C-alpha cells in the first residue's frame, strides 16, 4: 500500500515510525513532515491544513490510504474530503471531530448522556462570564471553546487571573475565533491521566494509559504547553479505575456519538481527572495526543496498519491488539522560551549517539545545508522503554544527554511530578 500521513510533529514521526514496520506499507509519505520523518518517509510540501491541496496530491499520486493525524485538518473535514474523492482515510469525520473542535459541544454531550465531568457554564458574553467567575470564586478553569494548539486552557488560582484569561480570550482574541465562546468550569483535583483509544464507530479498544506534563517548568510551574513529556503507564491508573472508566466514560462516549449521528472512527483521546469522587472527563481530543503518542506507540507489539484498517472498516472487535509488558517515557527537548517567544534555526548535535539507546522522534526540526536544525517550540521527543517506569525514565534522560542545541530546555522531573 502507498500510505500518506498528514502532519509534521513528533506524533506524526511516531506514526510513520510504526507504519514503516508494517509489511502492508510499501511506500510511505508524509505531508509536510520534518527532518526526522524524512529519514523514513518521503516528505511532501503540502500544508497539513490545505484540505484541497492534500486531496489533489493524494489523488494524483494514487495513495491507497491517508492517515490524518493533527486536530486542525480533522476539524476542517479532511477525512470527509478524502473519502468523497474515493481515498480511504483514518480519522474521524468532521461531525465527530467536533468533540475536540468545540469544548462547548463536548460538555453538552457529556451532560446529555450523564458522562462524569466538571460542573460548568458556557458564555459568549464577556460581562456574564466575568460575573460568573466573581460568583464562583477560585480556583476555577477558563477554556477557549475552539482549537488553540493545546494552550487554550487556564487553571486560575485567583479570581483576577481567571478574569484576565476570559478577557484575553473573548475581547483580545488571543486565540482568534476559538475564544469567542468560553467554557468556565469548576477546578477538579486529583491525578490527571490520558487514555487513548481506537474506535470504529461502535467498538472501543483502549491503549495503555499515559500521563502528559503540560506545564513548561519543573514542579508543574509556568505556562501550559503542548506537552513537555509523557510516561506510560502511570501507576495511579489501576485496573479497577480502568474498568470504571470503560463502563462510565469510554463506552458511553462512543455510544453517545453514534446516537447523535456522529459515529467516531479513529483515535479518541480521553483526558481524565481521577478525583476523590471517581474518574471524570477533563477533555476529549479527536486524535493521538502529543507526546503521549510517542510513549504509547512504543509499547505497541503489532501492526498499526491493521488497526487503522479495522477502525475504518468497523471490525476492531475482531482484532488481537497486543502491548509490551514494559513502561515508556518520552522526554521533550524544547527551544528556550517555549511556549512563548523562541528562536529557530539552531544546529542540533548528538542525535546519532542518542539514537543508539532510544528512539528520537523529531517534532520541530528541519534540514539546512545538510544539518538538522531547530524549527519549532518542541524540537525532539527522546523516547525509551524499561522493564519498570523508573527504568524507562532513567533510560530516556540518559539517552538525551548527548543532544545539544542552543537554548535547549527540558523538564528534569518527567514521571516524578504527580
N, C-alpha and C positions, 0 to 999 in steps of 0.2 A: 504493500500500500504506500501511496505518496501522502504524507501527513504534514499539515501545516499547523503550527502553534502560534497563536496570536499573543503578543506581549513582549516585554523587554527586561523584566526584572528577575530577581532571584527565584521567585515562584516558577516562572517560565523556564528558567535554566534547569530547575529540578524536574519539571515535567518532561522537558526534552531529554534530560539525562536518563530518566526511567523509560521513556518511549524508545530511546536508542537501543535498549536492551531487548526489545520485543522482536521476535522473529517475524512478526507480521508487518513490521515497518521497514520497507526497503529504502525509502528516501524520506529525509526529514528536513523540513523548512521552518523558519521562524521569522515573523514579521512584527516589529523591526529587529528584535534580537539585541545582543550585546557582544562584547569581545569574548566572553566565555562561551556563550551559546554558539558563536561562530566556529568554535573548535569541534563541535559535534553535529551541527546542522548548518544548512545554507541560509544565511540571513537575507531577508528581502526588505527593500527600502519602501515599506508602506506603513503609515502610522496606524497604531492599534485602534484608533477611533475613526479611521477612514472606512466606514462601512462599505460604501460603493466601490472604493478602490480595492478593498480586500476581496470582495466578491468577484470583481473583474479579474484580479490577478489569479485567484483560485480557479476560476473557470478557464482562463486562458492557459493555465499550466496544469490542467486536468488533475486537481487534487482529489484524492479519494475520501479524505476526512479532514476536518478542521477542528482544532481544539481552541475554543475562545476562553482565555484564562482570566483577563482583568475585568473589573467591575464596569468601567465606562462603556466598552463595546457591548457588553451584555445588556446594560440598561438602554443602550441605543437600538437594540434589536438586531445585532449582527447575526445571531443564530437564526432568527426568522428569515433574514435576507438570504443567508447561505442556503437554507432549506428550500426557500422559494426558487432558488436558482438550480436546485437539484443536487446540492452538495451536502452530504451528511455532516452534521456538526455536533460537537459535545458542548453542553452548557444549557442553561435554562432559556426558554423563550422570554421575550421582553415582559410579557404579562406575569411571569413568575419571578423574574429578576427584580421586580418592584419590591420584593421583601427587603432588599438592600437599598434600592434606589430611593425609597421613601420610608423613613422611620415611622412617620405617622400611620402609613398603611399597615406596617408590621405590628405596631402597637394595637391598632383596631382589630386586626386579625386575632391577636392573642386574647384580647378582651372578649371577642365574639365566641371563640372556641375554648375559653377557660384554660388557656395555657399560662402557667405561672410567670409573672413578670412584675417589675416595679410599678407602683401607683404613679400615674402620670396625667398630664393635660397637654393639649396641643394648642398652639397660638399662631395667629397670623397678624395680630395687633400688638405692637410693642408695649403700649401702656398697660394693656391687660396682662401681658407676660410679666412686666415689672411688678405689678400689683400682686400677682400670684406668688412671685418669688418672695416679696415682703411678707406676705401672709404665711407662707410655708416655713420660712427661715432656712438656715443652712445647718449641715452640708446639704447640697442639692445639685442635681445634674442638669446641664443645659446641652441639648443636642440639635445640631443643624439637621433638618429633615432629609436633605439630599446627600449626594456623594461629596466627600471632602477629603479624599486621599487619606482616610483614617485619622484625620486631625479635627473633625468637626464635633468633638465631644469635650466639654469642660466639666470636670468634677470640682465644684466650687466649695471651698471651706468656709467662705463668708458670703453674706448677702450681697455686699458691694461687688465682689468678684463675679457672682452669678449675674448681677445686673449688667456689669460691663460686658460679659460674654454675650448676653442677649442683645445688647446694643450693637456690638461688633458684627454679630450675625445678621440681625434684622435691619438695622439702619445703615451701618457702614458697609454692608455687603461683603464682609471678609471672605466669604465662600461663594460669592456671586448669588445666583438664584437659589442655591442649595440651602441658604439660611433664611429665605423669605418666610418659611414656616419653621417653627422650633417646637421641639418636644421637651417639656420640663418634667423631670421625674424625681421621685424620692431616691436618696442615696442608699443603695443596698450595701451591706457589709458581708465580708467573707472572702475566701479564696476565689479567684477568677480562673476559670479553665475554658479551653476551647475544645469542642468535639466537632471534627469534620466528618461528613457522612456522604457516601454515594447514594444517589436516589434515581429511580427510574420511573417516577410518576406515581408509583404505588408502594414499592418496597424501599426500605432504607437499610443500608449496611454501614455501620459506624467504623471509623478508623481509630487507632489508639488516640486517647486524649492527649492534649498538649497544653502548654502554658506560655503565652506570649509575655513579653516585658515591654510595655508601651512607653514608659517614661524615659527621657533621654539620659538621666544620670543615675548613679548608684543609689540604692535605698529607695527606689521608686520616686525620685525627685525630678524636678524640671518639667518642661513641656511634653505633651503627648507626641509621639512619633508614629511612623508606620509600623514600628516594632524593632527593638534592639536585640532580640534573641528569643529563642524558644527551646523548651525541653519537652520530651515525650518519653514515657507517660509521667504526669505529675502524681506524687504519692497521695494527694488529697482525694483523687477521683477513684473511689473504691468500687468494687463490683456491686455493692449494694446501691450506691448512688447511681451507677451506670444503669442498673435495672430500673430504678425510679425515673431517671431521665428518659429512658426508652418509652416507658408507659405514659408519662405525664407530659413529655415535651416533644421527642423526636417523631414518634408515630402520629400523635395528634396534629403536628405541624404539617406533615406530608398529606395527611387525610384532609386537613382544612384547605390546603391549596388545591387539592383535587376537587373538593366540594365546591370551591369558588370558581371552578373552571380554569384553574391555573396550574395544571399538573407540572411538578418540578422534576426535570431531568438534568442531572449534573451533580455538582458538589454543593452541598448546603453546609454553611458554617454556623454552628450554634455557639455563640458567646454566652457562657453561663456564669452565674454567681452562686456559690454554694453557701447560701445564707443559713442562719440559725433556724429558719422556717422551712428549709429544704431548697433544692436547686431551682433557680429562676433564670429566665432568659434576659440577658443584657442587650443582645442584638443578634440579628441574623445577617449573614452575608450570603451572596449567591455564587460563591466560588471558593477555591482554596484560599486560606489565609497565607499571609507572607510576613514573617518567616516560618509559621507553623508547617507549611507545606514541605519545606526543606527537611525538617526533622522527621515528619511523619512518613513521607515517601521513602526516606532512607530505611525505614523499617518494613516496607512492603516486600514480601517474599513471593513475587509472582509477576504476571504480565499486566501492566497498566492498560495496554491497548484493549485487552479482553474486557476489562472493567468498563472502559469508556464505551465500548460497543454494547455491552449489556445494559448500561444506563440508558442508552438511546433506544434500544430495541425492546426494553421492558421485561427482560428476564434476569434481572440482578439476583433474584432469589435462588436461581439455579446455579450460581457461580460459587466456587470454593475459593474464598479470598483468605490468604494466609499472611501472617505478620511475624517478623522475627521476635523471638523472646529476648529482646535486648532493649536498651534505652538509647535515646539520641539527644544531642544538644547542637543547636545552631547558634553560633556567636556572630553577631553582625558587627562588621567594621565599617564605621561611618566617617563621613567628612566632618572636620571640625566646624562647629556652628550649626550643624543639622539639629533640629528641623527648621531652623531659621535661615540666616544667610550663610552660604558656604561657597567655596571656590571649586572649580573643576579643572581637569587637565593635568593633574599631578601624576608623574610616573609611579607605578606600583611595583615594588620589589618583593622577592621571596615567594612568589606564587608556586613555582615548581617544587621548592623544598616543602612548603605547606601541604601540597597535594600528595605527598608520599604517605601521610598519616591521616588524612581526612579528605572529604570532598569539598572543594572550594567553589561554591556557587556564586556566580557573578550577578550583581544586582544593578549597580550604576557604573559600568565600565565601557570604554571604547578603545579602539586601536588607533594610534597616531604614530606614524613613522616607524612601524614595526614594534612599538612599545605599548603595553597595556596601560591606560591612564584612567584616572577617576572621571566619572561622568554623571554623578548624581549624589544624593544625600546619603543613602545607604549604598555602600560600594560592594561589599563582599559578605557572604554568609558561610563561615567556616563550620562545617557540619561533620560531627564524629559520632561513632557508636561506642557503646561499652556494655559489659555484662550487667553493670549497675548504673544507676543515674549518676552517681558521683564519678564513676569511671568515665562515662560519656562526657561529662562536663570537663573533667581534667584533660581528657584527650583533645577536646575542641580548643581549649586555651593553649595547650602545648603545641598543637598544630599551627595555631595562629602566630606564634612567637616570631618566626622568620619574616612575616609580612610587614612591610613598612610603606607608607606614603605620607607626604607632608600633612600635618594637622590631623592625622588619624585619631579617631576617638572610638572607644568601645566601653561597655559596662564591664565592671570586674565581678559582678555578683549574679550573673545569669544562673538560674537554678537555686539561688540562695536568698532570693528577695522576698519570699512569701512565708 
